[in-house]
């Protein structure tokens, strides 16, 4: 039975909901032999105890750091250290790269996929920044090291963007994508917040300009996901493959609203007249073209002609969109954005939040029926849902304290 809807704008509710999401993972997520388990069914059962994905490993650092900053709890502090230490298991000491996928059992690792992804390194950078703000002095050095690693192997000065993928020897593939650059913008903002070093904010602004202005101009003013090596639009990449969660085809409403949020964050740190109208444009188009008028919620993707190309509902799309709505509501004083915020939250409360076991379901069909009992496979760990709650608190001026230790 779904509980009565709370006041979704209440700071107490947001704090409690973020903690409720994390309570699903603690303590069942901890692998005493190292790191965290990454695969959970709806009831919290771990269904794969050995596969470790770089995205989950790094996102656990983020959620543990944010939980510790929110609660000051010693368990969260211990979990943060435990999750952070495991990042070195992913790292190759020779190439300095981070394995995308490993098998971990009996304290030993077997590399399953040693591809280097800029997307993965974005979360390595994010993890170090938040671990440092969460009180781990040893995390500070990794902020600069990861930034310089990205500069050496992925940064394309001529295009002002990062390449996407390299093999274990750092040979680049021809694929280019906006998703890695978006999460690198997020990570660079966190690196700036953690260190105060302007170079991170400079780079974040460069990424935002080149994706949201230059590349968007190639796709009718919106952000396409996939590009060739020269950053020309690849309209057909993954068009017939729904299985690639990191490189989906179509315009992604969740990425449009996520960019809207990032533009607002940039504007807070370095105000510019064009950030707000651009953020509003991305958000408004995403809601207009993707909100399901029959069943509620935002569809996953829409085609260049504006039609829905993937009608599934993903948890993260809803979470990023209500976070962006809150920031736009505060910045513009336009009540339409609070209406959108409340409408998205009400939908999520009724359909995505697991009121029995905690956390959110991952994917629903268009009619909001569940697709599987895999609540949190690799990559999820409710980084988006708890993160959106913390982000709205920050928008309210109630951001979490930094337990920063100068190293």
C-alpha positions as CSV (number, residue, x, y, z in Angstrom):
1,X,0.0,0.0,0.0
2,X,1.4,3.4,-1.0
3,X,1.6,5.8,2.0
4,X,0.0,9.2,1.8
5,X,2.0,11.7,-0.2
6,X,4.2,13.9,2.0
7,X,5.3,17.4,1.4
8,X,7.9,16.8,-1.3
9,X,9.4,20.3,-0.8
10,X,10.0,19.7,2.9
11,X,13.7,19.6,3.8
12,X,12.9,17.0,6.5
13,X,11.3,14.8,3.9
14,X,14.2,15.1,1.5
15,X,16.8,14.3,4.2
16,X,14.7,11.3,5.4
17,X,14.1,10.0,1.9
18,X,17.8,10.1,1.0
19,X,18.6,8.2,4.1
20,X,15.8,5.7,3.4
21,X,17.3,5.0,0.0
22,X,20.7,4.4,1.5
23,X,19.3,2.2,4.3
24,X,18.4,-0.3,1.6
25,X,22.1,-0.8,0.9
26,X,23.6,-0.6,4.4
27,X,24.7,-2.9,5.8
28,X,24.0,-5.6,3.1
29,X,26.2,-3.9,0.5
30,X,29.5,-4.4,2.4
31,X,31.7,-7.2,1.3
32,X,34.1,-7.8,4.2
33,X,36.8,-9.0,1.7
34,X,36.8,-5.6,0.0
35,X,34.5,-3.1,-1.6
36,X,30.7,-3.4,-2.0
37,X,28.3,-5.9,-3.6
38,X,26.8,-4.4,-6.7
39,X,23.7,-6.6,-7.6
40,X,20.5,-6.5,-5.5
41,X,17.1,-7.8,-6.0
42,X,14.0,-6.0,-4.9
43,X,14.1,-7.5,-1.4
44,X,17.8,-6.7,-0.9
45,X,19.1,-10.2,-1.8
46,X,22.6,-10.1,-3.5
47,X,22.3,-12.1,-6.7
48,X,25.9,-11.7,-7.9
49,X,28.6,-11.5,-5.2
50,X,31.6,-11.3,-7.5
51,X,31.2,-9.0,-10.5
52,X,32.3,-5.4,-9.8
53,X,31.7,-2.6,-12.1
54,X,33.7,0.6,-12.0
55,X,30.6,2.8,-12.1
56,X,29.0,1.1,-9.0
57,X,32.4,1.1,-7.2
58,X,32.8,4.8,-7.7
59,X,29.1,5.7,-7.1
60,X,29.2,3.9,-3.7
61,X,32.0,6.3,-2.7
62,X,29.7,9.2,-3.6
63,X,26.7,7.9,-1.8
64,X,28.7,6.9,1.3
65,X,30.5,10.3,1.4
66,X,27.2,12.2,1.0
67,X,25.5,10.0,3.7
68,X,28.4,10.7,6.1
69,X,28.2,14.4,5.4
70,X,24.5,14.3,6.0
71,X,24.5,12.2,9.2
72,X,28.0,12.3,10.6
73,X,27.4,8.6,11.3
74,X,30.4,6.4,12.1
75,X,29.0,3.6,10.0
76,X,28.8,5.9,6.9
77,X,32.4,7.0,7.6
78,X,33.6,3.4,7.7
79,X,31.6,2.5,4.6
80,X,33.2,5.5,2.8
81,X,36.7,4.4,3.6
82,X,35.9,0.8,2.7
83,X,34.4,1.8,-0.7
84,X,37.1,4.3,-1.5
85,X,40.0,1.8,-0.8
86,X,38.5,-0.6,-3.3
87,X,39.0,1.8,-6.2
88,X,42.7,0.8,-6.1
89,X,41.5,-2.8,-7.0
90,X,40.2,-1.4,-10.3
91,X,43.4,0.5,-11.0
92,X,46.2,-0.8,-13.1
93,X,49.4,0.4,-11.4
94,X,51.3,0.2,-14.7
95,X,49.0,2.0,-17.1
96,X,47.2,4.0,-14.3
97,X,43.9,3.0,-16.0
98,X,40.8,1.7,-14.2
99,X,39.3,-1.6,-15.2
100,X,35.7,-1.3,-16.3
101,X,34.7,-4.7,-15.0
102,X,36.4,-7.2,-12.7
103,X,35.7,-10.5,-10.9
104,X,36.5,-10.3,-7.2
105,X,36.5,-13.4,-5.0
106,X,38.6,-14.6,-2.1
107,X,40.4,-11.3,-2.1
108,X,41.7,-11.8,-5.6
109,X,40.7,-10.0,-8.8
110,X,40.4,-11.1,-12.4
111,X,40.0,-8.4,-14.9
112,X,37.0,-9.0,-17.1
113,X,37.1,-5.8,-19.2
114,X,40.2,-3.5,-19.1
115,X,38.7,-0.9,-21.4
116,X,39.3,2.6,-20.3
117,X,36.2,4.8,-20.4
118,X,36.1,8.6,-19.9
119,X,32.7,8.0,-18.4
120,X,34.4,5.7,-15.8
121,X,37.1,8.2,-15.1
122,X,34.5,10.9,-14.6
123,X,33.2,8.9,-11.7
124,X,36.7,8.2,-10.4
125,X,37.2,12.0,-10.3
126,X,33.8,12.5,-8.7
127,X,34.5,9.9,-6.1
128,X,37.8,11.4,-5.1
129,X,36.3,14.9,-4.9
130,X,33.4,13.7,-2.7
131,X,35.6,11.4,-0.6
132,X,37.8,14.4,0.2
133,X,34.8,16.6,1.1
134,X,33.6,13.7,3.2
135,X,36.8,13.8,5.3
136,X,39.3,11.4,3.6
137,X,42.5,13.4,3.4
138,X,44.1,10.7,1.2
139,X,41.5,11.3,-1.6
140,X,42.8,14.8,-2.4
141,X,45.8,13.7,-4.5
142,X,43.6,11.6,-6.7
143,X,41.6,14.6,-7.8
144,X,44.6,16.1,-9.6
145,X,45.9,12.7,-10.7
146,X,42.6,11.7,-12.4
147,X,42.3,15.1,-14.0
148,X,45.8,14.8,-15.5
149,X,45.2,11.2,-16.6
150,X,42.1,12.4,-18.5
151,X,44.1,15.3,-20.0
152,X,46.8,12.9,-21.1
153,X,44.7,10.3,-22.8
154,X,41.2,11.7,-23.5
155,X,41.3,15.4,-23.8
156,X,41.1,16.7,-27.4
157,X,42.2,20.3,-27.3
158,X,41.0,21.1,-30.9
159,X,37.5,20.0,-30.1
160,X,37.4,21.1,-26.4
161,X,35.9,17.8,-25.4
162,X,36.9,14.5,-24.1
163,X,37.1,11.3,-26.3
164,X,35.2,8.4,-25.0
165,X,36.9,5.1,-25.0
166,X,40.4,3.6,-25.1
167,X,41.8,0.1,-24.8
168,X,44.2,-0.9,-22.1
169,X,47.1,0.6,-24.0
170,X,45.2,3.9,-24.3
171,X,44.5,3.6,-28.0
172,X,41.3,5.6,-28.7
173,X,38.3,4.3,-30.5
174,X,36.5,6.5,-33.0
175,X,33.3,6.8,-30.9
176,X,32.6,10.2,-29.3
177,X,29.7,10.8,-26.9
178,X,28.2,13.6,-24.9
179,X,27.4,11.4,-21.9
180,X,31.0,11.1,-20.7
181,X,31.4,14.8,-21.1
182,X,28.3,15.6,-19.2
183,X,29.4,13.5,-16.2
184,X,32.9,15.0,-16.5
185,X,31.3,18.4,-16.2
186,X,29.6,17.2,-13.0
187,X,32.8,15.7,-11.6
188,X,34.8,18.9,-12.5
189,X,32.3,21.0,-10.6
190,X,32.8,18.7,-7.6
191,X,36.6,18.9,-8.0
192,X,36.3,22.7,-7.9
193,X,34.1,22.6,-4.8
194,X,36.5,20.3,-3.1
195,X,39.7,22.2,-3.9
196,X,38.8,25.7,-5.0
197,X,41.1,25.4,-8.0
198,X,39.8,27.4,-10.9
199,X,41.1,25.0,-13.6
200,X,38.4,22.6,-12.8
201,X,35.6,25.2,-13.1
202,X,37.2,26.5,-16.4
203,X,37.1,23.0,-17.9
204,X,33.6,22.4,-16.7
205,X,32.5,25.6,-18.4
206,X,34.3,24.6,-21.6
207,X,32.5,21.3,-21.7
208,X,29.1,22.9,-21.1
209,X,29.7,25.4,-23.9
210,X,30.9,22.9,-26.4
211,X,28.1,20.4,-25.8
212,X,25.2,22.7,-25.0
213,X,25.9,25.4,-27.6
214,X,28.2,24.1,-30.4
215,X,27.1,20.5,-30.5
216,X,23.5,21.3,-29.8
217,X,23.5,23.6,-32.9
218,X,24.2,20.5,-35.0
219,X,21.0,18.8,-33.7
220,X,18.3,21.5,-33.8
221,X,19.3,23.1,-30.5
222,X,19.1,19.9,-28.5
223,X,21.8,17.5,-27.3
224,X,22.3,14.3,-29.4
225,X,24.2,11.5,-27.7
226,X,26.5,10.1,-30.3
227,X,29.2,11.5,-32.6
228,X,32.0,10.4,-34.9
229,X,35.7,11.1,-34.2
230,X,35.4,14.6,-35.8
231,X,32.4,15.3,-33.5
232,X,30.0,15.2,-36.4
233,X,26.6,13.8,-35.5
234,X,26.1,10.0,-35.8
235,X,22.4,9.7,-36.1
236,X,22.4,5.9,-36.4
237,X,24.7,4.8,-33.6
238,X,22.9,2.1,-31.5
239,X,19.6,2.8,-33.3
240,X,18.6,-0.8,-33.1
241,X,20.1,-1.7,-29.7
242,X,18.1,-0.9,-26.6
243,X,20.5,-2.9,-24.3
244,X,23.3,-0.3,-24.1
245,X,22.4,1.7,-21.0
246,X,25.4,4.0,-21.3
247,X,24.9,4.8,-25.0
248,X,21.2,4.9,-25.8
249,X,19.8,6.0,-29.1
250,X,17.6,9.1,-29.4
251,X,17.4,12.4,-27.5
252,X,17.5,11.6,-23.8
253,X,15.1,13.7,-21.7
254,X,17.0,12.7,-18.6
255,X,20.2,14.1,-20.1
256,X,18.5,17.3,-21.2
257,X,17.3,17.9,-17.6
258,X,20.6,16.8,-16.2
259,X,22.3,19.4,-18.3
260,X,19.8,21.9,-17.2
261,X,20.8,21.2,-13.6
262,X,24.5,21.4,-14.5
263,X,24.0,24.8,-16.2
264,X,22.3,26.0,-13.1
265,X,25.2,24.8,-10.9
266,X,27.7,26.5,-13.3
267,X,25.7,29.7,-13.1
268,X,25.9,29.7,-9.3
269,X,29.7,29.4,-9.4
270,X,30.3,31.6,-12.4
271,X,27.1,33.6,-13.4
272,X,26.4,34.1,-17.1
273,X,23.3,35.5,-18.8
274,X,22.8,32.6,-21.1
275,X,22.9,29.7,-18.7
276,X,19.4,30.1,-17.3
277,X,17.5,30.4,-20.6
278,X,19.4,27.5,-22.1
279,X,18.6,25.4,-19.0
280,X,14.9,26.3,-19.3
281,X,14.9,25.4,-23.0
282,X,16.4,21.9,-22.3
283,X,14.0,21.3,-19.4
284,X,10.9,22.5,-21.2
285,X,11.5,20.5,-24.3
286,X,12.2,17.3,-22.2
287,X,8.9,17.7,-20.3
288,X,6.9,18.6,-23.4
289,X,8.1,15.7,-25.5
290,X,8.5,13.0,-22.9
291,X,5.9,13.3,-20.3
292,X,3.4,10.4,-20.5
293,X,0.0,12.1,-20.4
294,X,-1.8,8.7,-19.9
295,X,0.3,7.0,-17.2
296,X,2.6,9.7,-15.9
297,X,6.4,9.9,-15.8
298,X,8.9,10.7,-18.5
299,X,9.7,8.3,-21.3
300,X,13.3,7.3,-21.7
301,X,13.9,8.7,-25.2
302,X,12.5,10.5,-28.2
303,X,13.4,10.4,-31.9
304,X,14.5,13.3,-34.0
305,X,10.9,13.7,-35.2
306,X,9.7,14.2,-31.6
307,X,8.0,10.8,-31.2
308,X,8.8,8.5,-28.3
309,X,11.5,6.0,-29.3
310,X,11.7,4.2,-26.0
311,X,8.6,4.3,-23.7
312,X,10.1,2.6,-20.7
313,X,10.4,4.7,-17.6
314,X,13.8,4.9,-15.9
315,X,14.3,5.9,-12.3
316,X,17.2,8.2,-13.0
317,X,15.3,10.2,-15.6
318,X,12.6,11.1,-13.1
319,X,15.1,11.9,-10.3
320,X,17.3,14.2,-12.4
321,X,14.3,16.0,-13.7
322,X,12.8,16.8,-10.3
323,X,16.2,18.1,-9.2
324,X,16.4,20.3,-12.2
325,X,12.8,21.5,-11.7
326,X,13.6,22.6,-8.1
327,X,16.6,24.7,-9.2
328,X,14.7,26.3,-12.0
329,X,11.7,27.0,-9.7
330,X,14.0,28.8,-7.3
331,X,16.0,30.7,-9.9
332,X,13.0,31.8,-12.0
333,X,10.2,32.1,-9.4
334,X,8.0,30.6,-12.1
335,X,5.4,28.4,-10.4
336,X,5.3,26.1,-13.4
337,X,8.5,24.5,-12.3
338,X,7.2,23.8,-8.8
339,X,4.2,22.3,-10.5
340,X,6.5,20.0,-12.5
341,X,8.5,19.2,-9.4
342,X,5.4,18.1,-7.5
343,X,4.0,16.2,-10.4
344,X,7.2,14.2,-11.0
345,X,7.5,13.5,-7.3
346,X,3.9,12.4,-7.0
347,X,4.4,10.0,-9.9
348,X,7.6,8.6,-8.4
349,X,6.0,8.2,-5.0
350,X,3.2,6.2,-6.4
351,X,5.2,4.1,-8.9
352,X,9.0,4.1,-8.3
353,X,9.6,4.2,-4.6
354,X,9.6,0.8,-2.9
355,X,7.7,1.6,0.3
356,X,8.3,-1.9,1.6
357,X,12.0,-2.6,1.1
358,X,13.4,0.9,0.4
359,X,15.1,2.6,-2.6
360,X,13.5,2.8,-6.0
361,X,12.7,0.4,-8.8
362,X,15.0,0.7,-11.7
363,X,12.8,0.4,-14.9
364,X,9.1,0.4,-15.5
365,X,7.1,-0.2,-18.7
366,X,5.0,2.6,-20.2
367,X,2.0,1.4,-18.1
368,X,4.2,1.5,-15.0
369,X,4.4,-2.3,-14.6
370,X,7.7,-3.7,-13.4
371,X,10.1,-5.3,-15.8
372,X,12.1,-7.4,-13.4
373,X,13.0,-7.9,-9.8
374,X,16.5,-6.5,-10.3
375,X,16.3,-3.4,-8.2
376,X,19.9,-2.4,-8.4
377,X,22.2,-4.1,-11.0
378,X,25.6,-2.7,-11.7
379,X,25.7,1.1,-12.1
380,X,22.6,2.0,-10.0
381,X,23.2,2.1,-6.2
382,X,20.6,4.9,-6.1
383,X,23.2,7.5,-6.7
384,X,20.7,9.4,-8.8
385,X,17.7,9.2,-6.3
386,X,19.5,10.1,-3.1
387,X,21.7,12.5,-5.0
388,X,18.7,14.3,-6.3
389,X,17.4,14.8,-2.8
390,X,20.7,16.1,-1.6
391,X,20.8,18.4,-4.7
392,X,17.4,19.9,-3.9
393,X,18.5,20.5,-0.3
394,X,21.5,22.3,-1.8
395,X,19.2,24.4,-4.0
396,X,17.4,25.3,-0.8
397,X,20.6,26.6,0.7
398,X,20.8,23.6,3.0
399,X,23.8,21.9,1.4
400,X,25.8,19.3,3.3
401,X,28.9,20.3,5.4
402,X,32.3,19.5,4.0
403,X,34.4,17.5,6.4
404,X,37.4,18.5,4.4
405,X,40.9,17.8,5.8
406,X,43.7,19.7,4.1
407,X,46.2,17.1,3.0
